[in-house]
Structures are given as C-alpha cells and as structure tokens.
Amino acid sequence: MACDTAFRNVAGRYLRDLTAHHEATCGGDASALHEMRIALTRLRTTIAFFSPMVAGPQQARLADELKWLNAHLGAVRDLDVAIERLKEINKRPPPVDYRSWSRERVQAQRHLTRALRSVRYRRLVKSIAHWIEKGSWSTKREKQAAKQRACPVAEYSARKLMRWREKLVKRSRNLEEIGTKKRHRLRLLNKRLTYAVEAVADLVSESEASRLQATLKALRKAQRSLGQLNDDARCQSLATTLGQDGELSRILLSPKREKHLIRAAAAAYDKLAELKPFRI
C-alpha cells in the first residue's frame, strides 16, 4: 500500500470516529467526550506521522483549527478527570467538596457545546474531510512529492517509527530530574508514538507481532504513570484556580506517590530502550 492511500484510510477512519461522538458529546456525555478527544488525538498524530507528504499551507491552517477544537474538548475532559480524582480522594478522610468543580464542568460543557454546534466546527469537519481525500498535498507535481505519495507505507513507517522511538528514549533519560512541563511534553511524545504504532499494527508480520506487543506494553506502562502525574498536576492547577488548594495539595502532590510513578515510567523506558525495534 502506498503512503497516500494509507494516509487517506487512517485519517479518514479517525475523522469518522471523531464525528460519530459529536451529538453525545454535545449532550454532556463524558465517555463520548473522551472517545472524541482520543479520535482527535489519533487524527492529529496521523497528520504528524505523514507530515513530509502532507505539509503545506492547507495543513498548517487545519492544524490550527484542530488545536482550537482540542482546547475546547480538553477543558471539559480535564475537569472530568479532576472530579474522578477527587471522588477517589473522598474515599478517605477528610472529604473534599467538589460541588464547585461540578458547576465549573457545567459551564465548560456549555462552551464546548456551543463550539461543537458552531459554523466553525462544521466548516472544519468539511474542510478536513476534503483535504484528506483531495487536498493540495495529493496533487503536487514535484518529483519528490510524487515519490513520497508512492512510497510503500511499510518502508516509510519503519523509518518514521525508528526516529520517533529514538527521540522518545533520548528525552526520557534522567526522568527523575526533569520538571512537570518537560514530563508533560514527554507524555505527549509517548502518546504520539503509541498511537502511531497502533495505526500501523496490521502492517507487521506475524513473526514481529510479539516484539510490537512488547513495545506497546512498555509505552502504555510509561503512559499510565506519566498520565497520573499529569492528572495530579492539572487537578492541582484547577484547584488553585478555584481557590481550593490547601489540603488538596498534600494529597495530590505527595512526594511518595510522585517518586513511585516516576520510577515506574523510568523502568518502562529502560525496557523500551532494551527492545530491538520491530520490523515492518
């Protein structure tokens, strides 16, 4: 399969996944919102993965619009995660009052629904659907552009995944010493690589399947730990905004919990670095 066909298939699938959860997300369904955001992240990852082929003014403009959509979805999703974390904390005393968080969630949902029912959103979906199928990237006449489109996706993916993997392993070194912002960026790189590997999983031969699964296992383990650290940091930030930090800070930012999660992520990256890259 050529790269242009692979891009259309994968990006089109994630766009359909995104729009499939539109109405339920407008209605305030937290699960649908989560699925919609995952689909959006996968779509953005696919565009980044094939960036040498699809880059251009249209791609840059659509990237800005997808970033706008992600911001609206993220504002509500962050509150959902924070509220779930507070419910978990409430299983042990002293209880935390999260009613104001729920009110904030209602307000954020109102903004999100307005965005999802806007002309801007409808224009975005229509524009990106057309761009995936018939964007300017698909008609460039330069020899290099034609070569990129015709390149076998297995060959291209092997090179791209290797570069992304090497970058992630390099950035994960000395994890115990980097701050919250760098850990957040590392988490995004980890998620990007995970989604990219999953997207090309059907290209891997049966003999390479076990190596692919080992790679995904290490990535997902690191993602869980970094995700929990990010959720705690985000929850603390929201608590400060709502004037409810205080006791919550000691629970969310527990040095013992932070140390445990960082060590778990570091161990996962050590394992990833030891694994031989799978062949496509």
QUIPEDA-V251897 format. One line per field, one symbol per residue. ss: DSSP state (@ for helix, = for strand, . for the rest). Layout:
ss: ???
This chain:
ss: .=@@@@@@@@@@@@@@@@@@.@@@@@...@@@@@@@@@@@@@@@@@@@@.@@@@..@@@@@@@@@@@@@@@@@@@@@@@@@@@@@@@@@.........@@@@@@@@@@@@@@@@@@..@@@@@@@@@@@@@@@@.@@@....@@@@@@@@.=@@@@@@@@@@@@@@@@@@@...@@@..@@@@@@@@@@@@@@@@@@@@.@@@..@@@@@@@@@@@@@@@@@@@@@@@@@@@@@@@@@@@@.....@@@@@@..@@@@@@@@@@@@@@@@@@@@......
